[in-house]
Amino acid sequence: MISVPVRDVSGAETGTVELPADVFGIDPNVAVMHQVVTAQLAARRSGTHKTKTRSEVRGGGSKPWRQKGTGRARHGSIRSPLWRGGGIAHGPQPRSYEQSTPKKMKRLALRSALSDRAAEGRIIVVDDWGFDAPSTKSAVARLEALGAGGRVLAVLERGDVTALKSFRNLPRVHTLPADQLNTYDVLVSDVVVFTSASLAEVNQP
């Protein structure tokens, strides 16, 4: 078990919390993290790229000149890929880039990423954000008090709209509900900030 201090919004320690070793204390599997992140980024691709083949470009209904006797190379259509303005041979077509990734692999990759951040002391636990109303200024002050610098991943409880609205205007802060925590967002963040409630959701099997 890894012990992490629990802080209030002023940065003062109010207690400690034990991070389960099977989530935050394993040896990171770099190969699995790489494969899962690659699959995540691939799934984000729209795959809407499209070039026209010779059957799709306009024109080329008649043979440009007779087969023999002109001294020029024989051609059947001005929309051949050999011609300027013709179709594209073997060009990109719409496709899905999604990769099938086993659930066990995704879980292992997430636990590896969380364990890596915990080993480097980049896990912060705050008791509660305590926003009475959405306030970007208050959100900045709270992060500074917690010592959360760089790119911050704030893991929130689902339905915590006030905290979400407080953080969403900050370009260096990314928010996620606990049930959408993923390997990529953990790895690209310098600091991962949990609330006591969102940490309990992550610890659930």
C-alpha positions in Angstrom: 0.0 0.0 0.0 1.2 3.5 -0.8 0.3 6.3 1.6 -0.6 9.7 0.1 -1.6 12.8 2.1 -5.1 14.1 1.7 -5.2 17.9 1.4 -7.9 20.6 1.6 -8.3 23.3 -1.0 -5.8 25.5 0.9 -3.1 22.8 0.6 -3.1 21.8 4.2 -2.9 18.1 5.1 -6.1 16.8 6.7 -5.1 13.1 6.8 -3.7 10.3 4.6 -5.2 7.7 2.3 -3.8 4.3 1.3 -3.6 3.7 -2.4 -4.1 0.0 -3.2 -0.9 -1.7 -4.5 -2.8 -3.6 -7.2 -3.8 -0.3 -8.9 -1.0 2.2 -7.9 1.9 -0.1 -7.0 2.5 -2.5 -9.8 5.6 -2.6 -12.1 4.6 -0.6 -15.2 4.3 -2.6 -18.3 5.7 -0.3 -21.0 4.9 -2.5 -23.9 1.2 -2.8 -23.0 0.9 1.0 -22.3 2.4 1.6 -25.7 0.0 -0.7 -27.5 -3.1 0.7 -25.7 -2.1 4.3 -26.3 -1.5 3.6 -30.0 -4.9 2.0 -30.2 -6.5 5.0 -28.4 -4.9 7.5 -30.8 -5.8 5.4 -33.8 -9.5 5.3 -32.7 -9.5 9.1 -32.7 -8.8 9.2 -36.4 -11.8 10.1 -38.5 -10.8 8.0 -41.5 -12.7 10.2 -43.9 -9.8 10.7 -46.3 -10.9 10.0 -49.9 -9.4 10.3 -53.4 -11.3 9.6 -56.6 -10.4 6.7 -58.8 -10.5 6.8 -62.6 -14.1 5.7 -62.5 -15.2 8.6 -60.3 -13.5 11.6 -61.9 -15.5 13.6 -64.5 -14.9 13.2 -68.2 -13.0 10.7 -70.3 -16.0 9.2 -72.1 -14.3 9.0 -75.5 -10.9 7.8 -76.7 -8.7 10.9 -76.9 -7.3 9.9 -80.3 -7.2 6.9 -82.6 -5.2 3.8 -81.7 -2.7 3.8 -84.5 -1.1 6.2 -86.9 -0.6 9.3 -84.8 2.9 8.5 -83.6 1.8 9.1 -80.0 1.3 6.6 -77.2 -2.1 4.8 -77.2 -4.6 6.0 -74.7 -8.2 5.0 -74.0 -9.2 7.8 -71.5 -8.0 11.2 -70.4 -9.0 10.1 -66.8 -6.3 7.5 -66.6 -4.0 7.9 -63.6 -1.3 8.7 -66.1 -3.0 11.9 -67.1 -3.0 15.2 -65.3 -6.5 15.5 -63.7 -7.0 11.8 -64.0 -8.0 9.4 -61.2 -5.7 8.5 -58.3 -4.4 4.9 -58.3 -4.2 3.2 -54.9 -5.1 6.4 -53.1 -6.6 6.6 -49.6 -10.2 5.5 -49.1 -12.6 5.9 -46.1 -11.7 3.3 -43.4 -11.8 2.7 -39.7 -8.6 2.8 -37.8 -10.0 1.2 -34.6 -8.0 -1.6 -33.1 -9.4 -4.4 -31.0 -7.9 -4.2 -27.5 -8.7 -6.8 -24.8 -10.3 -5.3 -21.6 -7.6 -6.9 -19.5 -4.9 -5.2 -21.5 -6.7 -1.8 -21.1 -6.9 -2.3 -17.3 -3.3 -3.4 -17.1 -2.2 -0.3 -19.1 -4.2 2.1 -16.9 -2.8 0.5 -13.7 0.7 0.7 -15.1 0.2 4.4 -15.9 -1.2 5.2 -12.4 1.6 3.2 -10.8 4.1 5.2 -12.8 2.6 8.5 -11.6 2.4 7.3 -8.0 6.0 6.2 -8.0 7.0 9.7 -9.2 4.9 11.4 -6.5 2.6 12.9 -9.1 -0.7 11.7 -7.5 -2.5 14.4 -5.4 -5.7 13.8 -3.4 -7.9 16.6 -2.3 -10.7 16.1 0.2 -13.2 18.1 -1.9 -13.0 21.0 -4.3 -15.6 22.9 -2.4 -16.9 25.2 -5.2 -20.1 27.0 -4.2 -20.4 28.3 -7.8 -18.3 27.9 -11.0 -15.2 30.1 -10.7 -12.1 29.8 -12.8 -10.2 32.2 -10.5 -10.9 30.0 -7.6 -9.9 26.9 -9.6 -6.5 28.5 -10.3 -6.0 29.4 -6.7 -6.8 25.8 -5.5 -4.4 24.3 -8.0 -1.6 26.6 -6.9 -2.3 25.8 -3.3 -2.0 22.1 -4.1 1.2 22.6 -6.0 -0.3 21.1 -9.1 1.8 22.6 -11.9 2.2 21.7 -15.6 -0.5 19.8 -17.3 -3.1 18.6 -14.8 -5.6 15.8 -15.0 -8.5 16.5 -12.6 -10.5 13.3 -11.9 -14.0 14.3 -10.9 -17.1 12.6 -9.7 -19.7 12.1 -12.4 -22.2 14.9 -12.0 -19.8 17.4 -10.4 -20.8 20.1 -12.8 -19.6 23.0 -10.7 -16.0 21.7 -10.6 -16.2 20.9 -14.3 -17.3 24.4 -15.2 -14.6 25.9 -13.0 -11.8 24.0 -14.7 -12.9 23.9 -18.3 -11.5 27.4 -19.3 -8.0 26.4 -18.1 -6.0 25.2 -21.1 -3.5 23.2 -19.0 -6.3 21.4 -17.1 -8.1 18.4 -18.4 -11.1 17.0 -16.5 -12.5 13.4 -16.6 -15.1 11.5 -14.6 -13.6 8.6 -12.7 -15.3 6.0 -14.8 -13.6 7.4 -18.0 -10.1 7.5 -16.7 -7.7 6.1 -19.4 -4.1 5.4 -20.0 -3.4 8.2 -22.6 -4.8 11.0 -20.4 -2.8 9.8 -17.4 0.5 9.6 -19.3 0.2 13.0 -21.0 -0.5 14.7 -17.7 2.2 15.9 -15.3 0.0 15.6 -12.2 -3.2 13.6 -11.6 -5.5 15.1 -9.0 -8.2 13.0 -7.4 -10.9 13.9 -4.9 -11.5 11.4 -2.1 -14.8 10.4 -3.8 -13.4 10.0 -7.3 -10.4 8.0 -5.9 -12.9 5.6 -4.2 -14.5 5.0 -7.6 -11.2 4.2 -9.2 -10.4 1.7 -6.4 -13.5 -0.2 -7.1 -12.9 -3.5 -9.0 
